Amino acid sequence: MPAALIVAWLWVLPSAAHASLLSGDTLDTAADVVAWVALIIVPVALISAFWLVHILPEKIAEKRRHPQLAAIKILCLLSLVFGGLLWPLAWLWAYTKPVLHKMAYGTDQDDHAHHGEAVTPLHDAETEMPGEPEPAPLVPGSPAWQQELDALHRRVTAMEADAALAKAGPSAPRSAPDGDRS
């Protein structure tokens, strides 16, 4: 009986095994499509997903109006360069409450009013007075131009005199700045 069972089992097994449902040119076309997807589409999708995940901390910081948004953006860019090693730090930073900023400025949020503008130290110090008219450009030959030229000449002469005195030695008297000599 066991011999008959083995013969029946061998008779039921297929005589040829097929590794694919496709054959011939259809198999070649399917292989070409899979190769193009694996070589082109998958890397582009993975790079895009990597980039989108790495800008999440800056999006979170922007949404929460974090006062250190620019630093978080830079950390996100550095994280892209270093293969994601800095990303957890940027993520944590985006979710932190800036306690020192709150102590200094009374709030832990920033208005980001200058979003997209280049922020300069002069802009931060608010030395640029809003609404103040720009000075007129100096025209060569005008009295204002001549006054400016004379003032620059006096400053250069004073600087040259100070340099000459510095060469002479430390005991020599120094001149007053901006031509205020008596």
Steps between C-alpha positions, in 0.01 A plus 500: 500500500771750576660431163170572323465825697848611392429419135171691515674797660773504229230476232319807644817716505547712189760389255636852426522795738436854377654790696281765341152540370648691206719368222692623197482870406243572770745383764775722353268803495394440860865467604584829324214679679609364839861606430399858406282527809780367723769723346312827446169532680587336835816710565318822410211406729738407784701823465177703494368321809836551676488873418136539607569331833804721558311826452231398750679663798520835319132478404411424861715788627338735248152389602581543870665839426827391658739795550800291388344398168803600294732284711261205474492542121879494486509190721253332263727580203803369687305188583442440129874531438595270789253230405239569764721489810391846615132453419393381848668806651312730260174318580550543875604864459186576299284369784687669788376810673770769478517590869791743471328681214190535715706637788668753271207608284194407705367250246600160371370567149628714218284690253724418200393829344813506287437153355689469174701818550871506560545599861805712569646613833392855412147373442505319835633809678228705331745767391312527173231750586171420323351797321827696508583625150817378332771766476537650156801372309795736488558659162864580415557876506208577732565680832393190701742289300783746562423506875506121515827492308657757736385304807649178360825684420521628861439146635768347275749773600427434870546125452832555322617725781399240760686229307812719483478566875458131571819429305682777691441334835258462786601824675388725212167682555200377300278727291130549561268307266314653203723803469408658836852631548565833668 
